[in-house]
């Protein structure tokens, strides 16, 4: 019998904004200042990049709106985001990966992500029969999307026109994955950092990360927990 080869190591993509005060994590202000919110965003991004640096991959790409800074860990290529709405920019991010290997796209809002959360499902699902990975967010969105064959056409069919930052964002994407006939491996539900309450809850899940340390240093108001 002829052996079936596993897919090549995946390309890991992180889509992010440069952590500039007033441009990132604006829902954290108040209670935090724009400078504090940008510092939290920077640490969330670095935690995410460092975590994904420990996940086996062929390439690691930061799809960035802005310019990289000293916060960028080694081993990451930086490519620019496309123009347009978030749906267009997410779809275009997959074009940087190319269709030769699986690609998994993650945002910068889940600093509690662990390498094991991605590495184990990716290793198991690289066998034939899995077409996509989907990571739902607790607020109804999604924190990760992976495609075994990330062609630009498929990425656009799945993402363009999906309402972003809405309570039904994830359910619309799931419907599109099903309509495309893709076999989907689900990842764990994670909580995005959007508000001060989110920040406190996420920091409690990953107390040893940069994000949690930054939050402790800022002494978030007690009323922000929950």
C-alpha positions, 0 to 999 in steps of 0.5 A: 500500500502506498504511504500517505504523506502528511501535509508540510509544516503550517505557516503561522500568521498573526494579524495585528496593529502596531501598538500606537496610543490611540490606535489600539485597544481603544475600548480599554480607555477608560479606565486606562489611558491611551498610552497604557492601552497601547502598552497592554496591546504591545504585551499581548502581541509579544505574548502571542508571537512568543507562544507561536514561536514555540509551535512547529511551523514552516514560516511565521508571518506577522501581517502588520498594520504599521511598522515593527518595533523592538518588541518583534521577536526573532524568527518572524517575517513582517508583511503589510496588511491589505487595504479595506475592511477587516474581512478583506484584510483577513482574507488577503493575509492568507495570500502571503502564506501561499497554497503549498502548506496549511496556514493558520491565522491568529489575532493579537487579542488572546495573550493567554494562548498556549503553544499546546492549544495549537500544536496538538490539534495541528499535528493531529489534523495535518493528516488527510481529512481535515480542511480547516481549523476554527477557534471560536471566541467567547464573545461570538467572534473567532480567534483563529482560522486555519486552512489546509489549502489556503488559496486566495479564492477560498479565503475570500469566499469564506471571509469577505462579507462576514460582519466583523466585531459582531455577536454573530461573526463566528456563526456566520463564518461557521456557516460559510465553512459548512457551505464550502464543504470543509471538514473543520477541526474545532479549537478551544473557545478563548476570550478576547481582550476588548474591555478592562473586564476581559483584560483582568479575566485573561491575565488571570488565565496566564499570570506569568505572561508579559500581558499579566505583568503589565496589567498588574503594574498598571493596577487596574481598578477593582471594578474592572474585574468580572 
